[in-house]
């Protein structure tokens, strides 16, 4: 049985408690509805085990869902050169826990407030509430992971802080009720392994091969 993310525990306990109380008060319909919702909370906040990818040059998917964007950008933010951008749309029924795409360390975590547009819209990446994770792979490769809140997702959650050491596939955060995750990485020498429309699994599906930087 999959574990449940800690953010889902209060929802499950509250709804299960309401179901039990409704039975005591002889309100079977309310008990049935709240019981069904408590089961839904277990499903929505499930946090299944994932097998890590052992190849240090593989950049793995940070989210469960469907690849909606694969783009080559000539420049982006402070990256020293062209980058690839891969965007993954998380449906409400997908696993909401996000995982590290590479092994290394967390350099910075920051939030940006914004709107609540549907996450599958391209405009959502520019306008919606976001949480940024600046990561550095063990060879110095810069990687940016961005959680994007959507129409139903009301909050992004971070499990890591600047300075934390991470392994590819480690849990780094969660978006409540699905949404979108973007990842940016240097394009030089990289080989993209997915296309738009592909379904991916957090911590397991390779998105790209990025050569190890020599010391």
C-alpha positions as CSV (number, residue, x, y, z in Angstrom):
1,X,0.0,0.0,0.0
2,X,1.3,3.5,-0.9
3,X,2.1,5.9,1.9
4,X,0.2,9.1,2.1
5,X,1.8,12.5,1.9
6,X,1.6,14.3,5.2
7,X,-0.4,17.2,3.7
8,X,-3.3,14.7,3.1
9,X,-3.4,13.3,6.7
10,X,-5.6,16.2,8.1
11,X,-8.0,15.8,5.2
12,X,-8.3,12.1,5.7
13,X,-8.7,12.3,9.5
14,X,-11.3,15.1,9.4
15,X,-13.4,13.3,6.8
16,X,-13.1,9.9,8.4
17,X,-14.0,11.5,11.8
18,X,-17.1,13.2,10.2
19,X,-18.1,9.8,8.7
20,X,-17.9,8.1,12.1
21,X,-19.7,10.9,13.8
22,X,-22.5,10.8,11.2
23,X,-23.0,7.1,11.8
24,X,-23.3,7.8,15.6
25,X,-25.9,10.5,14.8
26,X,-27.7,8.1,12.4
27,X,-27.0,10.2,9.3
28,X,-26.2,7.4,6.9
29,X,-26.1,9.5,3.7
30,X,-23.7,12.0,5.2
31,X,-21.6,9.1,6.6
32,X,-21.4,7.6,3.1
33,X,-20.4,10.8,1.4
34,X,-17.8,11.8,4.0
35,X,-16.4,8.2,3.9
36,X,-16.1,8.3,0.2
37,X,-14.3,11.7,0.4
38,X,-11.9,10.3,3.0
39,X,-11.0,7.5,0.6
40,X,-10.6,10.1,-2.1
41,X,-8.2,12.0,0.1
42,X,-6.1,8.8,0.5
43,X,-6.0,8.5,-3.3
44,X,-5.3,12.1,-4.1
45,X,-2.4,12.4,-1.6
46,X,-0.9,8.9,-2.2
47,X,2.9,8.9,-2.2
48,X,4.0,5.6,-3.8
49,X,7.5,4.1,-3.8
50,X,9.6,4.8,-6.8
51,X,12.7,3.0,-8.1
52,X,15.5,5.5,-8.6
53,X,17.5,5.8,-11.8
54,X,21.1,5.0,-11.1
55,X,22.7,6.6,-14.2
56,X,24.1,9.9,-13.1
57,X,23.7,11.5,-16.6
58,X,20.0,10.8,-16.7
59,X,17.7,13.7,-15.8
60,X,14.5,12.1,-14.5
61,X,10.9,13.4,-14.5
62,X,10.1,15.5,-11.5
63,X,6.3,14.8,-11.8
64,X,3.7,12.2,-12.8
65,X,1.6,13.3,-15.7
66,X,1.7,14.1,-19.4
67,X,4.5,16.0,-21.2
68,X,2.9,19.2,-22.6
69,X,6.0,21.2,-23.5
70,X,9.4,20.3,-25.0
71,X,11.2,23.4,-26.2
72,X,14.7,24.6,-27.0
73,X,15.4,28.2,-25.8
74,X,18.4,30.2,-26.9
75,X,18.5,31.8,-23.4
76,X,16.7,31.7,-20.1
77,X,17.3,33.4,-16.8
78,X,20.9,33.1,-15.7
79,X,21.7,29.9,-17.6
80,X,25.1,30.3,-19.5
81,X,23.7,29.4,-22.9
82,X,20.8,27.6,-24.6
83,X,18.5,25.5,-22.5
84,X,15.8,22.8,-22.9
85,X,12.4,23.4,-21.2
86,X,10.2,20.3,-20.4
87,X,6.8,20.9,-19.0
88,X,4.6,18.2,-17.4
89,X,0.9,18.6,-16.7
90,X,-0.4,16.8,-13.6
91,X,-4.0,15.9,-13.6
92,X,-6.0,15.9,-10.3
93,X,-5.8,12.1,-10.3
94,X,-2.0,12.0,-10.8
95,X,0.4,11.6,-7.9
96,X,1.0,15.1,-6.5
97,X,4.4,14.5,-5.0
98,X,7.3,16.0,-7.0
99,X,10.8,14.6,-7.0
100,X,14.4,15.7,-7.7
101,X,15.4,15.4,-11.4
102,X,19.1,15.1,-10.5
103,X,21.4,14.3,-7.6
104,X,23.2,17.3,-6.1
105,X,22.2,20.1,-3.8
106,X,19.6,22.8,-3.5
107,X,20.9,26.3,-4.1
108,X,17.8,28.3,-3.7
109,X,14.0,28.0,-3.2
110,X,11.7,30.9,-3.9
111,X,8.0,31.7,-4.4
112,X,6.2,34.0,-6.8
113,X,2.5,34.9,-6.4
114,X,0.2,34.9,-9.4
115,X,-3.1,33.9,-10.9
116,X,-4.9,30.5,-11.0
117,X,-5.3,29.9,-14.7
118,X,-5.8,26.3,-16.0
119,X,-2.3,24.7,-15.7
120,X,-2.5,23.1,-19.2
121,X,-2.5,26.6,-20.7
122,X,0.9,27.9,-21.9
123,X,0.0,31.2,-20.4
124,X,-0.2,29.6,-16.9
125,X,3.6,29.2,-16.7
126,X,4.0,33.0,-17.1
127,X,1.1,34.1,-14.9
128,X,0.3,31.6,-12.2
129,X,1.6,31.2,-8.7
130,X,5.0,29.3,-8.8
131,X,7.7,27.9,-6.6
132,X,11.3,27.8,-8.0
133,X,14.0,25.3,-7.1
134,X,17.5,26.2,-8.3
135,X,19.5,22.9,-8.2
136,X,23.1,22.0,-8.9
137,X,24.0,18.5,-10.1
138,X,27.1,16.9,-8.5
139,X,29.2,17.9,-11.5
140,X,28.0,21.5,-11.4
141,X,25.2,21.3,-14.0
142,X,22.6,23.9,-13.2
143,X,18.9,22.7,-13.2
144,X,15.8,24.8,-12.5
145,X,12.6,23.0,-11.4
146,X,9.4,25.1,-11.2
147,X,6.1,24.0,-9.5
148,X,3.2,25.9,-11.1
149,X,-0.2,26.1,-9.3
150,X,-3.3,25.8,-11.4
151,X,-7.1,26.2,-11.4
152,X,-7.7,23.7,-8.6
153,X,-4.3,23.6,-7.0
154,X,-4.3,26.2,-4.2
155,X,-0.8,25.7,-2.9
156,X,2.7,24.5,-3.6
157,X,4.7,22.8,-0.8
158,X,8.4,22.5,-0.4
159,X,10.2,19.7,1.5
160,X,13.7,21.0,1.0
161,X,15.8,24.1,1.9
162,X,18.8,25.8,0.4
163,X,21.9,23.7,1.2
164,X,20.1,20.4,1.3
165,X,21.8,17.4,-0.4
166,X,19.4,15.5,-2.7
167,X,19.5,12.3,-4.8
168,X,17.6,11.9,-8.1
169,X,14.1,10.8,-7.2
170,X,14.1,12.3,-3.7
171,X,10.9,14.0,-2.7
172,X,11.3,17.8,-2.9
173,X,7.7,19.1,-2.8
174,X,4.1,18.7,-3.6
175,X,1.3,20.6,-5.4
176,X,-2.1,20.0,-3.9
177,X,-4.6,18.7,-6.4
178,X,-2.3,18.4,-9.3
179,X,-1.1,21.2,-11.7
180,X,2.2,21.6,-13.7
181,X,5.9,21.2,-13.2
182,X,8.6,22.7,-15.5
183,X,12.3,21.8,-15.6
184,X,15.1,23.7,-17.4
185,X,18.6,22.5,-18.1
186,X,21.5,23.3,-20.4
187,X,20.9,22.1,-24.0
188,X,24.6,21.7,-24.9
189,X,25.2,17.9,-25.4
190,X,21.8,17.0,-24.0
191,X,19.6,14.4,-25.7
192,X,15.8,14.7,-25.1
193,X,14.2,11.3,-24.5
194,X,10.5,12.3,-24.4
195,X,8.0,14.0,-26.7
196,X,4.9,16.0,-26.1
197,X,2.0,13.6,-25.2
198,X,4.2,11.1,-23.4
199,X,3.1,9.9,-20.0
200,X,5.9,10.1,-17.3
201,X,6.4,9.0,-13.7
202,X,8.2,11.1,-11.1
203,X,11.6,9.8,-10.2
204,X,11.6,7.0,-12.8
205,X,11.0,8.2,-16.3
206,X,14.2,9.6,-18.0
207,X,13.5,13.0,-19.7
208,X,17.0,13.6,-21.1
209,X,20.6,12.4,-21.1
210,X,23.0,15.3,-20.1
211,X,26.7,14.4,-20.3
212,X,28.7,14.5,-17.1
213,X,30.9,17.5,-16.9
214,X,34.6,16.7,-16.5
215,X,36.5,18.3,-13.7
